[in-house]
Amino acid sequence: MKKQWISILVVGLTMGTAWAIRGQFGHEPGAAWAGGIGALALVLVSGRTDWYNRAVLIALSSALGWGAGGIISYGIVVGYGRSTDFLNASYGLEMLFVIGGLFGLLGGGLLGLTLESSDEKKVKWASLLTEMIAGGILVHSFLIDQLDFLMTPPRSEAWAICLGAGLAMLWYMARNRYDSALRLALFSTLGAGFGFALGNFLQIVGNVLEINFNMWNVMEYSIGFFGGVSMAYGVFNSKWPDVSFVPKPWENKVATAFVFILVPFLVFQGSAFYDILFKNTVNAQTLTKVTYNGSIIALFALIFQVVFSWYNLRKNEFGLGRQVVLRLFLCYFSVYLIFSYIVTGAFSGIFMSNHLLYVLNFIVILFFIYKHLFSIPIEHQYSDLHAVNWPLYFASIVSVILFLAFVVIHLHGELKGIQSRF
C-alpha cells in the first residue's frame, strides 16, 4: 500500500507542476498539455504493461477532458473568495469547487472510459461525444438562457456547457455499466474541486501574510496536485479489463498528431512567441520579458518535440513499450517547462522562485519513475459504486470548504481584486 501511495503522489506532483505551468498559458491548449502529461505519468507508474501500447490514446483522452474545462472563466469567482463577508466568500470557494470539479469530471471521466474500453466492450465514442455536445448545449440553454442562473456575470457562463457535457457522460457510463470509469470520474471531481477551493484559500492566506511568492501559482498547483492524486487513486482502486485492446496504427497516429503536435503548436501560437516572431503587435511589457531569441529557442523546442515524438513512434511502428512512453513523457514535459521559463522572461534575466520548484518537482518525479515500477494491487481493485457513500463524500467536502470560508474572512480586511456577487 505504501508503494501504491508513492505512485499516486508521483501523479499528483506531475499534474500539480504541469497545471502550475499551465497558468503561464491558460485556456484550453494549456490545460490539454497538462492533462496529457499527467496521463503519461499515470501510465508509467501503473505497472500495466498492456497500457503502454495505449499510452498515446490515454494521453489524448485526458488532454481532451482536462482541456475542455479551459473554456470556463473563473477570474471573478476567485475575487468572490477574497470577500470579507461569509456569503460572498463561501459562494466564491464553493463555485471554485464546482469549476475545479468540472475539470476533474471531464478529465478523469474520459480517461476512465479509455481504460475500461476493451475488445469485448468498446466505448462508442461518436455516440458519446454527440451526447456530450447535445448535453452541453441543452444545459447551457436551460440554466443560462432560460433560468438566467449566472455564476460569473458579466463573464462567460461556459461552465454550464461543461456541466451538461459531464452529466451526459455520466449517464452514458451509468446505462452502459462503465462502473470503474464512473468511480474514477467522481473521484477526480471531488479531488480537483477541493484542490481549486483550497488553492484559493491558500492564495488569500499567502497574500495576507505577504509571502514573497506567486500565490496565484499556488492555487493552480493545488488543483493540479489534488486532481492528479484523486485521478490516480481512482485508477489504482478500480477494476479494469485484464487485457487492453491494441490500438490500430492509424489510431495512434491521430492521437500522436493531436497530443504531441497540435496541442503544443496551439500553445505556441497563442503565446507571445508567435506574436514576436511574426511581427504582430505586442505590448511593451511583453517585449521586456519575451525576447526574439527566446522565441526562436521556443520554436526550435517545439520542432524538436514534434520530430522526436513522431520519430520514436514511427521507429517502433507505433507500438509502444515502457522506454518509448518514458521518452515521450520526458520530452513532452521538458518542452512545457522550457516554454514556461521562456515566456516568463528567462532570456531577459527574469527567474522566479516558483520556477525553481518546477525543476525540483521534475527531478523528484523522474527519480521515482526511474526507480519504481508498481503494479496495481489486485486486492484494492473495486468495481462497486457504493452509491450511498458519494453524497456523504460531497457533503463532507462542501462542509470543509464552508469552514475554510469562515476562517478566511476573519484573516483579512479589504484585499486587491475583491468581488461581490451579493
Residue pairs with C-beta under 8 A, 6 or more apart in sequence:
1 377
1 380
3 372
3 374
4 236
4 374
4 376
4 377
4 380
6 368
6 372
6 374
7 45
7 46
7 232
7 236
7 368
7 372
7 374
8 229
8 232
8 233
8 236
9 229
10 41
10 45
10 232
10 365
10 368
10 369
11 38
11 41
11 42
11 45
11 228
11 229
11 231
11 232
12 224
12 225
12 226
12 228
12 229
12 232
13 225
13 228
13 361
13 364
13 365
14 37
14 38
14 41
14 228
14 333
14 361
14 365
15 34
15 37
15 38
15 41
15 224
15 225
15 227
15 228
15 229
15 231
16 221
16 222
16 224
16 225
16 228
16 361
17 221
17 224
17 358
17 361
17 362
17 365
18 33
18 34
18 35
18 37
18 38
18 224
18 333
18 336
19 31
19 34
19 220
19 221
19 223
19 224
19 225
19 227
20 217
20 220
20 221
20 224
20 354
20 358
21 30
21 34
21 336
21 337
21 339
21 340
21 358
22 30
22 31
22 33
22 34
22 220
22 224
23 30
23 216
23 217
23 220
24 30
24 339
24 340
24 343
24 344
25 33
25 267
25 270
25 271
25 339
25 343
26 70
27 70
27 71
27 270
28 67
28 68
28 70
28 71
28 266
29 67
29 70
29 263
29 266
29 267
29 270
30 70
30 267
31 66
31 67
31 69
31 70
31 103
32 63
32 64
32 66
32 67
32 70
32 263
33 63
33 67
33 263
33 264
33 267
33 332
33 336
34 66
34 224
34 336
35 59
35 62
35 63
35 64
35 65
35 66
35 67
35 107
36 59
36 60
36 62
36 63
36 259
36 263
36 332
37 329
37 332
37 333
37 336
38 62
38 66
38 224
38 227
38 228
38 231
39 55
39 58
39 59
39 61
39 62
39 63
39 111
40 55
40 58
40 59
40 325
40 328
40 329
40 332
40 333
41 228
41 329
41 365
41 369
42 58
42 62
42 111
42 231
42 232
42 235
43 51
43 52
43 54
43 55
43 58
43 59
43 325
44 322
44 325
44 326
44 329
44 369
45 232
45 368
45 369
45 372
45 373
45 374
46 235
46 236
46 374
46 375
46 376
47 373
47 374
47 375
47 376
48 240
48 244
48 375
48 376
49 322
50 243
50 244
51 58
51 115
51 244
52 320
52 321
52 322
52 324
52 325
53 244
53 246
53 247
53 319
53 320
54 114
54 244
54 245
54 246
54 247
54 320
55 320
55 325
55 328
56 247
56 252
56 255
56 256
56 259
56 260
56 313
56 320
56 328
57 114
57 247
57 251
57 252
57 255
58 111
58 114
58 115
59 255
59 259
60 114
60 255
60 258
60 259
61 110
61 111
61 113
61 114
62 107
62 110
62 111
63 258
63 259
63 263
64 106
64 110
65 106
65 107
65 108
65 109
65 110
65 111
66 103
66 106
66 107
66 227
67 263
68 106
68 162
68 165
69 99
69 102
69 103
69 106
69 107
69 162
71 156
71 158
71 161
71 162
72 99
72 102
72 103
72 156
72 158
72 159
72 162
73 152
73 155
73 156
73 158
73 159
74 96
74 99
74 152
75 155
76 152
76 155
76 419
77 92
77 95
77 96
77 99
77 151
77 152
78 92
78 96
78 200
78 203
78 219
78 417
79 92
79 417
79 418
79 419
80 88
80 89
80 91
80 92
80 95
80 419
80 420
80 421
81 89
81 92
81 93
81 96
81 197
81 200
81 201
81 204
81 405
81 408
82 89
82 92
82 204
82 412
82 415
82 417
82 418
82 419
83 89
83 92
83 409
83 418
83 419
83 420
84 409
84 412
84 413
84 414
84 418
85 409
86 405
86 406
86 409
87 422
88 419
88 420
88 421
88 422
89 405
89 408
89 409
90 401
90 402
90 405
90 406
91 421
91 422
92 200
92 405
92 419
92 421
93 197
93 200
93 201
93 401
93 402
93 404
93 405
93 408
94 197
94 398
94 401
94 402
94 405
95 151
95 152
96 193
96 196
96 197
96 199
96 200
97 193
97 194
97 196
97 197
97 397
97 398
97 401
98 151
98 159
98 193
99 159
99 193
99 196
100 192
100 193
100 194
100 195
100 196
100 197
100 223
100 227
101 189
101 190
101 192
101 193
101 196
102 159
102 162
102 163
102 166
102 189
103 192
103 196
103 223
103 227
104 185
104 188
104 189
104 190
104 191
104 192
104 193
104 227
104 230
104 231
105 162
105 166
105 169
105 170
105 185
105 186
105 188
105 189
105 192
106 162
106 165
106 166
106 169
107 188
107 192
107 227
107 231
108 184
108 185
108 187
108 188
108 189
108 192
108 227
108 230
108 231
108 234
109 166
109 169
109 170
109 173
109 181
109 182
109 184
109 185
109 188
110 169
111 184
111 231
111 235
112 173
112 178
112 180
112 181
112 182
112 183
112 184
112 185
112 234
112 235
112 238
113 123
113 128
113 169
113 173
113 178
113 181
114 123
115 180
115 181
115 184
115 235
115 240
115 244
116 123
116 178
116 180
116 181
116 240
116 241
117 123
117 245
118 241
118 243
118 244
118 245
119 245
120 241
121 241
122 245
123 178
127 172
128 169
128 172
131 168
131 169
131 171
131 172
132 164
132 165
132 166
132 168
132 169
132 172
133 165
134 168
135 164
135 165
135 166
135 167
135 168
135 169
135 171
136 160
136 161
136 162
136 163
136 164
136 165
136 168
137 161
137 164
138 164
139 160
139 161
139 163
139 164
139 167
140 157
140 158
140 160
140 161
140 164
143 149
143 157
143 160
143 163
144 150
144 157
144 160
149 160
150 157
151 157
151 159
152 159
166 185
169 185
170 182
170 185
172 178
173 179
173 181
173 182
173 185
174 182
179 383
179 384
179 385
180 238
180 239
180 240
180 383
182 385
183 234
183 237
183 238
183 382
183 383
183 385
184 231
184 234
184 235
184 238
185 234
186 234
186 390
186 393
187 230
187 231
187 233
187 234
188 227
188 230
188 231
188 234
190 230
190 393
190 394
190 397
191 226
191 227
191 228
191 229
191 230
191 231
191 233
192 223
192 226
192 227
192 230
193 397
194 226
194 397
194 400
194 401
195 222
195 223
195 224
195 225
195 226
195 227
196 219
196 222
196 223
197 401
197 404
198 222
198 226
198 401
198 404
199 218
199 219
199 220
199 221
199 222
199 223
200 219
201 404
201 405
201 407
201 408
202 215
202 218
202 219
202 222
203 215
203 216
203 218
203 219
204 408
204 411
204 412
204 415
205 408
205 411
206 213
206 215
206 218
207 215
207 412
207 415
208 411
208 412
208 415
212 353
213 353
213 354
214 352
214 353
214 354
217 354
235 376
236 376
236 377
236 380
237 380
237 381
237 382
238 381
238 382
238 383
239 381
239 382
239 383
240 376
240 381
246 319
247 255
247 318
249 317
249 318
252 313
252 318
252 320
253 313
253 318
256 309
256 310
256 313
256 318
259 332
260 305
260 306
260 309
260 310
260 328
260 332
261 306
261 309
261 310
264 302
264 305
264 306
264 335
265 302
267 339
268 274
268 298
268 299
268 302
268 339
271 298
271 339
271 343
272 282
272 286
272 289
272 290
272 295
272 343
273 290
273 294
273 295
273 298
273 299
273 339
273 342
273 343
274 280
274 295
275 281
275 282
275 286
276 282
276 286
276 287
276 290
276 291
276 292
276 295
277 292
277 295
277 296
277 299
282 290
288 345
288 348
289 343
289 344
289 345
289 348
289 350
290 342
290 343
290 345
290 347
290 348
291 347
291 348
293 347
294 342
294 346
294 347
294 348
295 342
297 338
297 342
297 347
298 338
298 339
298 342
298 343
301 335
301 338
301 339
302 335
304 331
304 335
305 331
305 332
305 335
308 327
308 331
309 328
309 331
309 332
312 324
312 327
312 328
313 320
313 324
313 328
316 324
322 373
326 369
329 369
330 366
333 362
337 358
337 359
337 362
340 355
340 358
341 351
341 355
344 350
344 352
344 355
345 351
